[in-house]
Structure formats: structure tokens, C-alpha cells
Amino acid sequence: MANNQEPRLTPELLLRTYAAGIFPMAENAADPTVFWVEPEMRGILPLDRFHVSRRLQRTLRRNPFEVRIDSAFDAVVAACAEAAPDRPSTWINAQIRDLYGGLHRLDHAHSVECWQDGRLVGGLYGVNLGGAFFGESMFSRARDASKIALCHLVARLRRAGFRLLDTQFQTEHLAQFGVIEVPRETYQKLLEDALKVACSFYLGPLSADDFAFRQSLTQTS
């Protein structure tokens, strides 16, 4: 479902759309308007089925990045909005950046960040509501940075008791971690159940046990 939306949205209204299973996008970063999206098939990552390759597990154990939470939320969103060789155009426009900045100030949007030598080299951001986390976008300026951020996100969500990690769509890149597609009706039931749970995104330091992920059949990722 997609409808053009002329008036500027508010973060509070945006939370209500997420609770209804709908999210906004823009045609491109230069387009000032947004439209609503409610896919027929929704991408989700079952938290108990998350898996990584053996190579990525070794990288995780080396701890190549300093991983921070919410220390540079606006910078993460800005980096996700940048064009890249494999992504010449993004759907994150100025209105969306403002909206998610507002959600962050309301403690309903968070970033997981990878830092190296004092530089932000990768990360992701998304929205949390009840026991659901809605992943929005990720970026990487160093090998595996966005993948490590995803691993830290999943470890944090699992430890906190989150029920749903929504990826919006399934892509080949996300499928390697266990992302699947479910019909809209199934997603709505999963979302309804997740919204009944109160979860905090903030936790103490994660332990090695939190990163005991399943091994992927794909060993090259």
C-alpha cells in the first residue's frame, strides 16, 4: 500500500503507523515527500534462527571495532542516507531524517555503531516499540562493520527479550543471516504479540554467551 503524504509527519504519528504495520519511505533522498508502505510479504529475522558464517564468528571474537549504542545517532542516519557505489540512491530524505531524529529523542529509535581509530565506520539504526524492533538501514565503511553491528543488535534484542525483528524486506544479503518472508496476516499477528511485551533497549555489557549464534551454511559471508 502506498499513498503520497503531503503534510509533515510527527514522531508520535509515526509510532502509531509502526504499531499498525506500516512504515514510510521516499522515492529518493531529494524527494521532499514520503509514501506509506505495507508489503504483502514482510521480511523478519527470527531471533532464535539468526546465524553467521564461521569467518564472521572469528571476526566477532577478534573485536575489531569499538561498538557503541546511541552515541552518534544522527551521524548513522546521515551515513545510511549517503549514496554509495552499490547504492547510488537511497530512500532517506530530509523529512525522514528529521522524523527519526525525533523518535530518537523520544527513546524510540536507536543506533548500533562500529568505531575504529575514533572514526564511525559502520552501523545501523531502527525503531523500538514494545517487544518489536524495526530495522531501518545500515551502512559500512570498513569490512564487516555493518555485519558486526547487526550481530550486536541481535545479541542485545535476544538478551532483552524482544519478540520481533522486522527487516521490512528480504534481500539476498539479509537472507544469509536467516531473514525470511511472512505474509502480511502472519506479520500482523507477530507484531500484535510483540507490542504486548515491554522491553528495554539498554542493557549492561554483553557477554560471550550472548554471541552464541548458529553457524551459517554460507561460509564466505
N, C-alpha and C positions, 0 to 999 in steps of 0.2 A: 504494500500500500504506500503510495507517495502522493503528497499534496503540497503545493507551494505554500509557504508561510511567510507573509509579509511583515506582521508586527514583530518586534524584537521579543524574544522569549525571556523568561526569568529562570533562574536556577530552580526555584520551587516548582514551577510548572514542569520543568524538565524531569524532576524526580517523579512526578506523577505519570509522565509518559513512560518512564522506565518501569514503573510498577505495573503499567498496562502492557508491557512487552514491546514498546515502540521506542525508536531512537532516531535522532536527527543526523542528516548528512548534508553536505553541499556538493554541487556539481564539481567544483574545483576551488582552490584557495582564493581565487579572485572573485568568485561569485558571492555577492553580499547576502543572498537568501539561503534558506535551508529547506529541506523537504523531509517528510516523515517516512520511516522505513519499518515495515513489519514483514520479514521474509516468510515465505511459505515453509521453507526449510531453514532451521536455525542451527548455527554452529555452537556446540557446547564442548567443554573439556571435562569429562567425568573425573573428579579429583582423585578417585581411587584407581583410575586407569592411566594416570599420567606416566609417561615413560620417556627415557632419554637414551641416547646411544652410549656405548661403552666409552667412546672418545670424549663425549661431553661429560660423562661422570668423572673421568680423570681430570678434566679441566676444572670441574667444580671442586675437586679435592685440592687442587693447587691454589685456589683462591686468588686468581689473577687480578681481581677488581675489589675495590672497596665498595660494598653495596650499602646504599643509604635509602631511607624512606622519607619522602616528602621534604627533602632539603632544597630541591630546585624544581618544584612542580611546573611553574610557568616555562622554565627552560626546556623541560622534557616535552611539553606540548608544542613549543615552538620548533624543536628539533623534529618532532613527528610530522609537523606541517611542511618541512622543507622538502624541496624536490631532490631527487637522487637519481643516479644513472639508471637504476632499475625501477624507479618510481618517479617519472617526470612530472606527475601532477598528483596532488593529494586532495582529500575531501574536507580538510580542516581549514575553514575560513576564519575571518576575524571574529564573527559573531560566535562561532563555536568555541574559539579560544577564550573569549570573554565569559561564556556560559560555564565552561568547565573550571575556569579560574574561580567563578562564584561558587560552584559546587565544592571546590577545594576549601574555600574559606568557611563553608558550612560543614566541613569534615565529612563530605560525601564523595570526594574524589581524591585519589592518591596516586603517587608515583613511586616506582621502584627504579633506582638509579645505579648505574655502574660508573665508578670513577677510577681513573688511572693517572697517577702523577699530577693530581689536582685538576684534571680535566674530566668533564662529563662525556663519556664515550659510548653510552648506550642506556636504554631504559624503556619503560612503558608506563602508561597511565590508564586509569579506569575509574569506574563509579562503583561505590558500595552502597547497598540498601538492604537492611536486614541481613540475611544469610546469603545474599547474592552479590557477586562481583561481576561487573560488566566491563570486560576488557575493550579498550578503545583503539589504541595504536601503540606501536613500538618503533624504535629506531636503533641503529647500530653504527658506530664509527670505528669499532675495533672488533676483531674476530670474536664471535660468540657472546658479545656483550648483551645483545637483546635476549639471547637464549638463557644466559645466566640470570638475567632479570626475571624471565619467566619462571625459571626454577625456584627462585626466591619467592616469587609471588605464590606459586602453588604450595610451597612449604608453609608459608605464612597462612594461607587460607585453610589448609588442612589442619594445622595446629589450632586455629581459632574456631573450627567447627563450621566453616562455610559449607553450604549445600550446593551452590551452583556457581560455575564459572562460565559465563556467556562470552563467546568469541564472535558473535554476530553471524559470521560465515565460516565455512570450512574451506581452507586453502590447502594446496599441496604442502606448503611449508608447515602449517599447523597440524596437518594430519599426521606428520611424523611423531608428534607428541601425544597423540591419542584423541585429537579433536574429531568428533562425529557430528553428523547432522540428524536432527529430530524434527518431526512435523510440528507445525505451529501449535496444534492442540496439546501435544506432549510437552512442548516447551512451556506453555501457559500453566500446566499443572505443576511442573518442576518449579517455575517461578513462584506460583502461589504458595507452595510448600516452603520455599526458601525465605520468602518475605515474612513468614511467621516466626523466624528464628532471629534472635538478637545476637550479633557478632561484632566484636571489636577488631579493627584492622591493626591496632597497635599491640605488639607483644614484646616480651623481653627478647634477649638474644636467642637465635635459633641454634639448635644443636645438630650434631652429625646425624642423629636419628631422624630428624625432620627431612633429611635429604635422601632417605632410603627409597629411591624411585625404582620403578620397574625398568628392566633393560629393554630397549627398543630392538626390534628385528633389523632396523636400519642402522648400520654401524658407521656410516660415513658422515652423518649429520653433525 
